[in-house]
């Protein structure tokens, strides 16, 4: 997987979370890449550019992918409902 290669090749990335986000109204799936960096202020711009370059190789998924800090993600979605899709079952967290 190309996302994994970008994450592993970049020393500033401490953790990389991939989340499929399904829109409730349309069922459309977007991809969220949430990153934990060693120094977010100093490195997020460059790291985001690396991901954007890689996502340009995927004309369908690339435009539906969001890159954000894991800190911003947890702050924005704290307390929100999450669901895991496992086979043909959906489990609410």
N, C-alpha and C positions, 0 to 999 in steps of 0.2 A: 504494500500500500504506500502510495506516494506521501501521504500525510505523515505516516510513521517515519519515513526517511527524512523529511524536513525536520521533524521534532528531534530525532536522534542526532542529526548532523549539526544542530544548533546548540552550543554550550550555554546560551543564555536561557534556554527553556528548561525549567525545573520539572514541569508537568504539562501534559497536553491532554485535554478531555474532548472527545468527539461525541456529540449529542445529536440524535435525529429529533427534530422538533416538528410535530404534526400540528397543523393549524386545525382547530376544532371545527370551524365553519366549512372549510373546503376539503379537509383531509390531506391537503398538500404537505409534503415533507420538505423541510429545509434542514441544512446541516449547520450546526454551531460548533466552532472550534474555540474552546476556552483555554487560554494559556496562562500558566503561572511562570513568570520570568524572575530572574535574579534581581533585576533592576528595571521595573516596568517603565518608568519615566524615560530611561536612557535607551531602552532597546525595543519597545513595542512597535515603533514606526518601521524600523528595519525588518523586524521579524514579520510584521504584517505584509510588507512588500514581498518577502520571500514566499509567503503563502499565496498571495495574489498571483504571482508569476506561475506557481505550480497549478493553481486553480484555473488559470487561463487555458490549460490543456483539456479542460472538461467543460464544453460549451453548455451542457444542460445543468449540471450540478454546480459549477462555478458561480454563476450569478445568484444562486439560491443558498450561498454559504456565507455565514457571518463569522468574523474573527473578532474575539474580544478577550479581555483579561478575565481570568477565573474569579478575581476579586469582584469585578463589576458584575459578572454573571450571578455570583452568590448573593450580592447585595440586591440586584434587580429582582431575582426570582425567589428570594427567601420567603418561605411560607406558601409558595405556589404549589398546585397539585402537579404531580408528575406521574406518568404511566410508563410501565415497561411492557413492550410488546414481545411476547415469548411464544413463538410458533403462531398459533391461531388464537391465543389468549392474550388479553390485555389486563395487566395487574396495576391497580392504583397504589402509589406510594404515599 
